[in-house]
Amino acid sequence: MAAKICFEEFGYTKTRISDIVQRAGVSHGNFYRHFTNKADVLTAAIHPCVCDLLQGTRRNGRSDSGDLSALIASTTSYFTVYARHRQLMRVMHEAAAAQDGSGFIEKWLLIRREFTARTSGWLGHLQERGVIAYDCDVDTLTEALSAMTEQLAHLEIGLPEKAPRAEQLIRMGRTAGEIWYRSIPWTPRAVPPAS
């Protein structure tokens, strides 16, 4: 997609609609038949990345009880997929921080909610089963763990000039998975195995 190439090359704020239409070989009118503004085309450009992240971190029952190995596998998968899309993820962060009135931040928060709702649902399921403390504030725990994981990915994968090596992604996945595991208030009778 021409927009993806332009965003990765120039960044969000420096990419112009004219760059995108020139790269795509279409007219401005054709662009505006499909998109309202630059935020719309970025949303379309990141859609495959978001789908890849959602698919790559799907639990598939691996962590129904929250075992440590499943949490490590899930966070390692998240960092690995993030690394595959690191340039576009960096652009997404830039666009979310831009105060340009494009409305991208609202679009990104809706996309992000897909991830947080899944985590919140999983934690709520564990809570209903008595696996984690009944008084756990699932929504706040979800936000804290999600924000930690997103920020770690942004700082260690998205921002550096070079992509991290596979062994670094594995170390990050193990550390983040262990933080998730230790942050969840397991009930004494339901503490899952640590390995």
Secondary structure by P-SEA (a helix, b strand, c coil): caaaaaaaacccccccaaaaaaaacccaaaaaaccccaaaaaaaaaaaaaaaaaaaaccccccccccaaaaaaaaaaaaaaaaaaaaaaaaaaaaaacccccaaaaaaaaaaaaaaaaaaaaaaaaaaacccccccaaaaaaaaaaaaaaaaaaaccccccccccaaaaaaaaaaaaaaaaaacccccccccccc
